[in-house]
Amino acid sequence: MLVLGAGAPVQAQPKGGGPASDQIDSSSPAAIEAKVLISEVSVVGLEDHPDKERLERAVYDSVTVRPGTSTSRSSLKTDIAAVYATGWFSDVRIQPQDGPLGVKLVVNVTPNPVLKEVVLTNPKALLPKALISEVFASDYGRTLNLKSLDRRMVELQKWYSEQGYSLARISGPTRVSPEGVVELAVREGTVEAIEVQFLNANGDATDEKGKPIKGKSKPWVVSREISLRPGKLFNRRQLEGDIKRLYGTGLFSDVKVTLKPNPSKPGEVSIVLGVTEQSTGSLSGGVGYSQNQGLFGQIQLQENNLWGNAWNMGLNFTYGQYGALADLNFEIPWLKDDPNRSSLRIKGFLSREIPQVFQSQNDGAVRTISSFYQPPANSVNLAQAIYYNRLLKRPDNVVLDVENIQFDSAAAAGFAVYGGSSLYEAEGDLVRVQRTGANIQYVRPLRGGDPYKRNIWTMVFGLSGQEVTAMNGFSTQRKYGAAPFTNNGDAFADTDEIICLAYNCSSKNQLVGGRFALSYNTLNDNKNPRSGTFFNASSEQYLSVGENSPTFNRQRVSATHFIPVNFLKLYKGCRPKKGEPEDCSQSIALQLTGGNVTGSLPPYEAFCLGGSNSVRGYYDCDLGVGRSYIEGTIEYRFPIFKIISGEFFIDAGSTLGSQNQVPGNPGGLLLKTGQGFSIGTGVIVTTPVGPLRLEVASQDLTGNWRFNVGVGFKF
C-alpha cells in the first residue's frame, strides 16, 4: 500500500533519472492504498513554452493512466520512465492530489532547453566542426530531444568509423546548460606502445623452453614499416596499410595484430605485431631464348634479408648461344633512419652479347673483319696488285710491276669492279660487344620527410664506369666490320660499307659518366594500371677519360597515361550487380617516348627501334638505328576471364632521319627503313611470374606479320 504523507520532492535525474518511485511526490495529505481511482491527469510546467502542444502530447501519449481508471505505484513508475524515454524532459515528477471524485495526478515536467550549440569537451578532436553543425542543423532552435541527440551522436561516431578511427567513442551529454549548449565527450583512442613478437610456424611466441622466439630480422626492420607511433591516434586504415607494407617487404609469411587495452588508461592500447618470417634466400634457374643471346640458360642466387637488415644481394649468371652475362647486385631498399625512404643500389657486371644494332632479320648483318686496306683515291694500282697477289695466293706486300703483268679476263673484270675499293680479310663472324663495369644509384623519393606518404615524384642520381670491347666469336678483339656481308670469299667492298665497331675505330672504349632522372607516378596500380600517369625524363652525361673514351650526352623522355573505360563487358566484374563493386581492369593506354644523343656517339649506344617493347610488327631493332627517335603507342586492354585479358594496339616509331648520323650508318647499310608502324592484337595471361603476352602484329599493313611472346606489359 502506498501512503502519501509529508515529504520533499525528489530532484530530476538526467536521461531517465533514478528510481521512478523517488519522483512520486509524497507531500500530499492523501493516501493511496493498493490501487486508487484516477479522476484527472494534468500536465504542468509547460506554460508559455513554444513547443507546449507537442510536449503535452508527448506526456499524455507516454502515460498509461487515464481518468476513470485505477493505478498503482508500480504503474506510475513505468509512466515516469516512459515520459523520460521521450527525450524531451530533464525532470519529471508526479504529484497525486485528493479530489471529490478521486485522485488527481499532476505530472510536473521540466523541458530540456532549446538547443543552441553542440560542443566537444576535447577542443583538439579531429571531428570537423562543420560536420557537427551539419548533423545538428535541423535540431538547432528547437527543444533538445535526448533521443534525437543519441541518433546524431551515432552519425558523428560513423564519421570516425569511416575515417578508420575504430577506437573512437562519443558519449554524453556531459553537460546541458540552461542556454542550450550541449557538451559531448570524445575519446579518440591512442596508441600507447608498439611491440614486436617473432612467431614460429605454429604461431607460438615462445619455444619449448618458454623462451621468446628470436627472429633473423632486426626488430627495427619491422617497426619502421609501422606509421602508427606511441602517442598517435589509432587508425584501422593506417594499420592495414602498415601491414601491407610489412607483407610487401617479402620477409614475412604471416602478420598477426593484437590490441591490448590499458585498464588504467581508458582509450589507450598497445599494438602487438606477431610476425612469422619466411625464407628469404632462393636459388632459381631456367632456359629461354632472346634475339641477342639466342638459346640461353640462367641461374640466379638471391638473398633478400642480408644480416637481418632487409638488404638485398643477388648473383645472376646467364650463358647463351651468342653470349653470357654475370652480375652481382646489392641494394639497401631503405637507408636506415632516412625520413624520405631513400635507397642505394650497387651493381657490378660482365656481359657479352650480339648487339641488335649490327643485325637485321632479312638483310644480313655487320660482321667482323680482321683488317682492311683502303687504296688512295688517285691510284688503283696498289689495289690491283693486292688483288692479283691474292689470286696467286701470295703475300700482299710482294711488289709487282702492274703494268707488265698480263691479266686474264677474270682479273681484268676484278680490276674494273674493285679498283679503288677497300680490300679486307674476310672473317664473317657476328659482332660481339663485351661490357665490364659497375654502377651505383641513389634513389631519392620526394616524400617531404614522410616515409609513409605515397610517393609521386622520384629523383635518381647515378655514376657508372665500364669498358666496352668489340670482338668476334673467338674473343679476338676487332675494330672493323663489313656490311652487308655475304660469306662467299668476296674480299672487296665499297669503303662506306666498312664501319668502325666502336668509338675512334678502337676495339676498346671506356665509358664513364653520371645519370640524373626524374619520374612522376600517379598510377593506381604499378603492375596492371587502369588510371593515372607515369612520366620519366633522364639525362646521361659521359666524359672522356682517354683517347678512346667518348664524350656524349643521352636524353630520354617517356610519358604514359591510362584512361579507365568499360566498353566490353565480357568479364563478369565489368557488369556488377546492384550493390556490388566493379572489378574491371579495362583501360585505354597512351604512351609517347623520345630520345636524342649529342656528342661522340659510339655505334653500339645508338637507339634501336622495333621489337616486343617497341614497334611490335618488327623484330628487335629491325625498324631503325638512330641518334634520335620518337615512338608512340595506343593500346586498349580489357579482361576476358579472371586471368586472361585481351588487347588491341597501334605502334609507330621513327628515327627522325638520324640513321646516317650514327657512325658507320649501320641502320642504312642493313636497309632498315627508319620509320614504320604496326597494328596488332594479343592475349595476356596472368602467371605467377607476371603477365605473359602472346601477340601478332602487322608490319606497315604490308601482309608481313610478326608473332611475339613477351613477359610483362609493354608499359
GICOR-V517389 format. One record per backbone hydrogen bond with DSSP energy under -0.5 kcal/mol. NH is the residue of the N-H (numbers start at 1). CO is the residue of the C=O. E is the energy in kcal/mol with one decimal. If there is no record, write none. Layout:
# GICOR-V517389
nh->(NH | NH)
co->(CO | CO)
e->(E | E)
This chain:
# GICOR-V517389
nh->(2 | 4 | 4 | 5 | 16 | 17 | 22 | 23 | 24 | 25 | 25 | 32 | 33 | 36 | 38 | 39 | 39 | 40 | 42 | 44 | 49 | 52 | 55 | 56 | 57 | 58 | 59 | 60 | 61 | 62 | 62 | 63 | 68 | 69 | 71 | 76 | 77 | 78 | 79 | 80 | 81 | 82 | 83 | 84 | 85 | 86 | 86 | 87 | 90 | 91 | 93 | 94 | 95 | 96 | 96 | 97 | 99 | 102 | 103 | 104 | 105 | 105 | 106 | 106 | 107 | 107 | 108 | 108 | 109 | 109 | 110 | 111 | 112 | 115 | 116 | 117 | 119 | 121 | 123 | 125 | 132 | 133 | 134 | 135 | 136 | 137 | 139 | 140 | 141 | 142 | 144 | 146 | 146 | 149 | 150 | 151 | 152 | 153 | 154 | 155 | 156 | 157 | 158 | 159 | 160 | 161 | 162 | 163 | 164 | 165 | 166 | 168 | 169 | 171 | 173 | 174 | 175 | 177 | 180 | 182 | 182 | 183 | 184 | 185 | 187 | 190 | 191 | 192 | 192 | 193 | 195 | 197 | 198 | 199 | 199 | 200 | 203 | 207 | 210 | 213 | 215 | 218 | 221 | 222 | 222 | 223 | 224 | 225 | 226 | 227 | 231 | 232 | 234 | 236 | 239 | 240 | 241 | 242 | 243 | 244 | 245 | 246 | 247 | 248 | 249 | 249 | 250 | 251 | 253 | 254 | 256 | 258 | 260 | 260 | 261 | 262 | 263 | 265 | 268 | 269 | 270 | 271 | 272 | 272 | 273 | 273 | 274 | 274 | 275 | 275 | 276 | 277 | 277 | 278 | 282 | 284 | 286 | 288 | 290 | 294 | 296 | 297 | 298 | 299 | 300 | 301 | 302 | 303 | 304 | 306 | 308 | 309 | 311 | 312 | 313 | 314 | 315 | 316 | 317 | 318 | 319 | 320 | 321 | 321 | 322 | 323 | 324 | 325 | 326 | 327 | 328 | 329 | 330 | 331 | 332 | 333 | 333 | 335 | 338 | 339 | 341 | 343 | 344 | 345 | 346 | 347 | 348 | 349 | 350 | 351 | 352 | 353 | 354 | 355 | 358 | 359 | 360 | 366 | 367 | 367 | 368 | 369 | 370 | 373 | 375 | 375 | 379 | 384 | 385 | 386 | 387 | 388 | 389 | 390 | 391 | 392 | 393 | 394 | 398 | 402 | 404 | 405 | 407 | 412 | 413 | 414 | 415 | 416 | 417 | 418 | 419 | 421 | 422 | 423 | 424 | 425 | 426 | 427 | 428 | 429 | 431 | 432 | 433 | 434 | 435 | 436 | 437 | 438 | 439 | 440 | 441 | 442 | 443 | 443 | 444 | 444 | 445 | 446 | 447 | 450 | 451 | 453 | 458 | 459 | 460 | 461 | 462 | 463 | 464 | 465 | 466 | 467 | 468 | 468 | 469 | 470 | 471 | 472 | 475 | 478 | 480 | 481 | 482 | 483 | 485 | 488 | 493 | 497 | 498 | 499 | 499 | 501 | 505 | 506 | 509 | 510 | 511 | 511 | 512 | 512 | 513 | 514 | 515 | 516 | 517 | 518 | 519 | 520 | 521 | 522 | 524 | 532 | 534 | 535 | 536 | 537 | 538 | 539 | 540 | 541 | 541 | 542 | 542 | 543 | 549 | 550 | 552 | 552 | 553 | 554 | 555 | 556 | 557 | 558 | 559 | 560 | 561 | 562 | 563 | 564 | 565 | 571 | 574 | 575 | 580 | 583 | 586 | 587 | 588 | 589 | 589 | 590 | 591 | 592 | 593 | 594 | 595 | 596 | 597 | 598 | 600 | 601 | 602 | 605 | 606 | 607 | 609 | 611 | 611 | 614 | 616 | 618 | 621 | 622 | 623 | 624 | 626 | 627 | 628 | 629 | 630 | 631 | 632 | 633 | 634 | 635 | 636 | 637 | 637 | 638 | 640 | 640 | 641 | 645 | 646 | 647 | 648 | 649 | 650 | 651 | 652 | 653 | 654 | 655 | 658 | 661 | 662 | 665 | 669 | 670 | 671 | 672 | 674 | 676 | 678 | 680 | 681 | 682 | 683 | 684 | 685 | 685 | 686 | 686 | 687 | 687 | 690 | 692 | 693 | 693 | 694 | 695 | 695 | 696 | 697 | 698 | 699 | 700 | 700 | 702 | 705 | 706 | 708 | 710 | 712 | 712)
co->(32 | 2 | 30 | 3 | 13 | 14 | 19 | 20 | 21 | 23 | 94 | 2 | 31 | 71 | 69 | 37 | 103 | 103 | 105 | 107 | 46 | 49 | 51 | 52 | 53 | 54 | 55 | 56 | 57 | 58 | 59 | 59 | 38 | 66 | 36 | 72 | 73 | 74 | 75 | 76 | 77 | 78 | 79 | 80 | 81 | 82 | 83 | 84 | 110 | 110 | 108 | 23 | 106 | 25 | 94 | 104 | 102 | 99 | 37 | 97 | 40 | 103 | 95 | 104 | 42 | 105 | 93 | 106 | 44 | 107 | 91 | 109 | 88 | 142 | 180 | 180 | 182 | 184 | 121 | 122 | 128 | 129 | 130 | 131 | 132 | 134 | 136 | 136 | 115 | 139 | 113 | 87 | 144 | 145 | 146 | 147 | 148 | 149 | 150 | 151 | 152 | 153 | 154 | 155 | 156 | 157 | 158 | 159 | 161 | 160 | 164 | 165 | 187 | 185 | 183 | 183 | 183 | 181 | 177 | 117 | 180 | 175 | 119 | 171 | 169 | 267 | 232 | 190 | 269 | 269 | 271 | 273 | 213 | 197 | 275 | 204 | 200 | 211 | 207 | 205 | 213 | 308 | 218 | 218 | 219 | 219 | 220 | 222 | 223 | 225 | 191 | 229 | 189 | 164 | 235 | 236 | 237 | 238 | 239 | 240 | 241 | 242 | 243 | 244 | 245 | 246 | 247 | 246 | 276 | 276 | 274 | 272 | 258 | 270 | 259 | 268 | 261 | 262 | 265 | 190 | 260 | 193 | 258 | 270 | 195 | 271 | 256 | 272 | 197 | 273 | 254 | 199 | 275 | 251 | 302 | 300 | 298 | 296 | 294 | 290 | 288 | 319 | 286 | 317 | 284 | 315 | 282 | 313 | 280 | 311 | 305 | 306 | 306 | 331 | 303 | 329 | 301 | 327 | 299 | 325 | 297 | 323 | 293 | 295 | 293 | 293 | 352 | 318 | 350 | 316 | 348 | 314 | 346 | 312 | 344 | 310 | 331 | 342 | 335 | 337 | 338 | 443 | 332 | 441 | 330 | 439 | 328 | 437 | 326 | 435 | 324 | 433 | 292 | 353 | 355 | 356 | 364 | 358 | 365 | 482 | 429 | 480 | 425 | 423 | 373 | 421 | 376 | 380 | 381 | 382 | 383 | 384 | 385 | 386 | 387 | 388 | 390 | 389 | 395 | 400 | 401 | 402 | 405 | 408 | 409 | 410 | 411 | 412 | 413 | 414 | 415 | 418 | 493 | 373 | 491 | 371 | 424 | 368 | 368 | 368 | 366 | 471 | 353 | 469 | 351 | 467 | 349 | 465 | 347 | 463 | 345 | 461 | 343 | 441 | 442 | 459 | 443 | 457 | 445 | 447 | 449 | 450 | 519 | 444 | 517 | 442 | 515 | 440 | 513 | 438 | 511 | 436 | 466 | 509 | 434 | 507 | 432 | 476 | 472 | 470 | 369 | 499 | 367 | 497 | 365 | 486 | 422 | 494 | 495 | 481 | 497 | 479 | 502 | 503 | 468 | 548 | 466 | 509 | 510 | 543 | 464 | 541 | 462 | 539 | 460 | 537 | 458 | 535 | 456 | 533 | 531 | 562 | 560 | 520 | 558 | 518 | 556 | 516 | 554 | 514 | 539 | 540 | 552 | 512 | 546 | 548 | 542 | 550 | 598 | 540 | 596 | 538 | 594 | 536 | 592 | 534 | 590 | 532 | 588 | 562 | 586 | 639 | 571 | 572 | 577 | 573 | 584 | 637 | 563 | 587 | 635 | 561 | 633 | 559 | 631 | 557 | 629 | 555 | 627 | 553 | 551 | 599 | 600 | 602 | 603 | 626 | 624 | 615 | 618 | 611 | 614 | 615 | 610 | 619 | 609 | 609 | 607 | 658 | 655 | 595 | 654 | 593 | 652 | 591 | 650 | 589 | 648 | 587 | 635 | 646 | 641 | 644 | 644 | 684 | 638 | 682 | 636 | 680 | 634 | 678 | 632 | 676 | 630 | 674 | 655 | 658 | 659 | 662 | 665 | 666 | 668 | 667 | 623 | 653 | 651 | 649 | 696 | 647 | 694 | 645 | 683 | 692 | 643 | 684 | 685 | 690 | 687 | 685 | 691 | 710 | 683 | 693 | 708 | 681 | 706 | 679 | 704 | 677 | 698 | 699 | 703 | 697 | 695 | 693 | 691 | 710)
e->(-0.9 | -0.5 | -0.7 | -0.8 | -0.6 | -1.0 | -1.5 | -1.6 | -1.1 | -0.8 | -3.0 | -1.3 | -0.6 | -1.8 | -3.0 | -0.6 | -2.1 | -1.0 | -2.7 | -2.4 | -2.0 | -1.7 | -2.6 | -2.8 | -2.3 | -2.0 | -1.9 | -2.8 | -2.6 | -0.9 | -0.7 | -1.9 | -4.2 | -2.0 | -1.7 | -2.4 | -2.2 | -1.7 | -2.1 | -2.4 | -1.9 | -1.9 | -2.2 | -2.4 | -2.0 | -0.7 | -0.9 | -2.0 | -2.8 | -1.2 | -2.5 | -2.5 | -2.7 | -0.7 | -0.6 | -2.6 | -2.3 | -1.1 | -2.5 | -4.2 | -3.1 | -0.5 | -2.1 | -0.6 | -3.5 | -0.6 | -3.2 | -0.8 | -2.4 | -0.7 | -2.7 | -0.5 | -3.0 | -3.0 | -3.0 | -1.7 | -3.0 | -2.6 | -0.8 | -1.7 | -1.6 | -2.4 | -2.0 | -2.7 | -2.2 | -0.7 | -1.3 | -1.6 | -3.1 | -1.7 | -2.5 | -3.3 | -0.5 | -2.4 | -2.0 | -1.8 | -2.4 | -2.3 | -1.7 | -1.6 | -2.1 | -2.5 | -2.0 | -1.4 | -1.4 | -2.1 | -2.8 | -1.9 | -1.3 | -2.3 | -1.8 | -1.4 | -2.8 | -2.7 | -0.6 | -2.1 | -0.9 | -2.3 | -2.2 | -2.9 | -0.6 | -2.6 | -2.4 | -2.5 | -2.7 | -2.9 | -3.2 | -0.6 | -3.7 | -0.8 | -3.2 | -3.4 | -0.5 | -0.5 | -2.9 | -2.2 | -2.1 | -2.8 | -1.8 | -2.5 | -0.5 | -2.5 | -1.8 | -0.8 | -0.8 | -2.5 | -2.1 | -1.3 | -1.5 | -0.7 | -3.8 | -2.6 | -2.1 | -4.2 | -2.3 | -2.4 | -2.3 | -2.0 | -2.4 | -2.1 | -2.0 | -2.0 | -2.4 | -2.4 | -1.0 | -0.7 | -1.6 | -0.6 | -2.6 | -1.2 | -3.2 | -2.2 | -0.6 | -2.8 | -0.7 | -2.1 | -0.7 | -1.4 | -1.9 | -2.5 | -2.3 | -2.7 | -3.1 | -0.6 | -3.3 | -0.6 | -3.4 | -0.7 | -2.9 | -0.7 | -2.7 | -0.5 | -0.6 | -2.2 | -2.7 | -2.7 | -2.0 | -2.4 | -1.7 | -2.7 | -2.7 | -2.6 | -3.0 | -2.6 | -3.2 | -3.0 | -2.7 | -2.7 | -1.8 | -2.4 | -2.0 | -2.1 | -0.6 | -2.8 | -2.8 | -2.3 | -3.0 | -2.5 | -2.8 | -3.5 | -2.4 | -3.8 | -1.0 | -1.5 | -1.9 | -0.5 | -1.3 | -3.0 | -2.7 | -2.2 | -2.5 | -2.5 | -2.9 | -2.8 | -2.6 | -0.6 | -0.7 | -2.8 | -2.1 | -0.7 | -1.5 | -2.1 | -1.9 | -2.6 | -3.0 | -2.5 | -2.6 | -2.8 | -2.6 | -2.6 | -3.2 | -1.8 | -1.4 | -0.8 | -1.2 | -1.7 | -1.1 | -2.5 | -0.5 | -2.1 | -3.2 | -1.6 | -1.4 | -3.5 | -0.6 | -0.6 | -1.1 | -2.4 | -2.7 | -2.8 | -2.4 | -2.5 | -2.8 | -2.2 | -1.8 | -1.9 | -0.7 | -3.2 | -1.3 | -1.4 | -1.3 | -1.3 | -0.7 | -2.8 | -2.3 | -2.0 | -2.3 | -2.2 | -2.0 | -3.6 | -2.4 | -2.5 | -2.0 | -3.0 | -2.4 | -2.8 | -0.9 | -0.6 | -1.4 | -0.6 | -0.9 | -2.9 | -2.7 | -3.1 | -2.5 | -1.9 | -2.1 | -2.2 | -2.5 | -2.5 | -2.9 | -3.3 | -2.4 | -0.5 | -0.6 | -3.3 | -0.6 | -2.8 | -1.3 | -0.8 | -0.6 | -1.3 | -2.0 | -2.4 | -2.4 | -2.5 | -2.3 | -2.3 | -2.5 | -2.3 | -2.1 | -2.7 | -0.5 | -2.9 | -2.8 | -2.7 | -2.5 | -1.9 | -1.6 | -2.1 | -0.6 | -2.2 | -2.4 | -2.5 | -1.0 | -2.4 | -2.0 | -1.9 | -1.7 | -2.6 | -0.6 | -2.8 | -1.3 | -1.5 | -2.7 | -1.0 | -2.8 | -0.5 | -0.6 | -0.5 | -2.2 | -2.2 | -2.5 | -2.4 | -2.0 | -2.7 | -2.5 | -2.8 | -2.1 | -2.9 | -2.1 | -1.1 | -2.7 | -2.7 | -2.7 | -2.4 | -2.5 | -2.5 | -2.6 | -2.4 | -0.5 | -0.6 | -3.1 | -2.9 | -1.5 | -0.5 | -1.1 | -0.5 | -2.8 | -2.4 | -2.9 | -2.1 | -2.5 | -2.7 | -2.5 | -3.1 | -2.6 | -2.7 | -2.5 | -0.5 | -1.8 | -0.6 | -2.1 | -1.5 | -2.5 | -2.3 | -2.1 | -1.7 | -2.4 | -0.5 | -3.7 | -2.8 | -2.3 | -2.4 | -2.9 | -2.3 | -2.0 | -2.0 | -1.0 | -2.5 | -2.4 | -1.1 | -0.6 | -2.0 | -1.5 | -2.5 | -2.4 | -1.8 | -0.7 | -1.8 | -0.9 | -1.7 | -2.1 | -2.4 | -2.0 | -1.3 | -1.9 | -0.6 | -0.5 | -2.1 | -2.2 | -2.7 | -2.8 | -2.4 | -2.2 | -2.7 | -3.0 | -2.5 | -0.5 | -2.2 | -0.5 | -2.8 | -2.2 | -2.7 | -3.3 | -1.7 | -1.7 | -2.4 | -2.2 | -2.6 | -2.2 | -2.5 | -2.4 | -2.8 | -1.4 | -1.3 | -1.5 | -2.8 | -2.3 | -1.8 | -1.6 | -2.7 | -3.2 | -2.1 | -2.7 | -2.3 | -2.0 | -1.9 | -2.4 | -3.0 | -0.5 | -2.6 | -2.9 | -0.5 | -0.6 | -1.1 | -1.8 | -2.7 | -0.5 | -3.6 | -2.6 | -0.5 | -2.9 | -2.4 | -2.2 | -2.5 | -1.8 | -2.4 | -0.7 | -1.7 | -0.6 | -2.8 | -2.9 | -2.0 | -4.1 | -0.5)
